[in-house]
Amino acid sequence: MSSSKATGVKADRNQRVVTISWSDGHESSYSFAGLRAVCPCVQCKGGHANMDTPPDPAVVRDAVDPQLNLEKVEAAGSYALQFSWSDGHSSGIYTWELLRQACPCDECLK
């Protein structure tokens, strides 16, 4: 995995994607449903024993939920993003490392 840093974040509510630009020139686009599907919080992971498992980019790519909307995205310090979803969930802290691991593009899925 690349050790590049995020250089930009854009949430497009019409296209229902979050796009992150990385310092190595890579760009990652995540559907709202895909990000929600890999929420890293303890509740969504199924307990503390599962907290170290990396996200599956195929889950991010394949997730579909036409009802889910992104209500808010905030920086969590300088190391992560926190999303508030229309289903009321907002406890997941998505580190930059997790987000890069979750990139669903063809290059990263290889």
ABEGO torsion letter per residue (X at the ends): XBABBBABBBBBAAAGBBBBBBAAGBBBBBBAAAAAAABABAAAAGEAAAAABBBBAAAAAABBBAABBBABBBBBEAABBBBBBAAGBAABBBBAAAAAAABABAAAAX
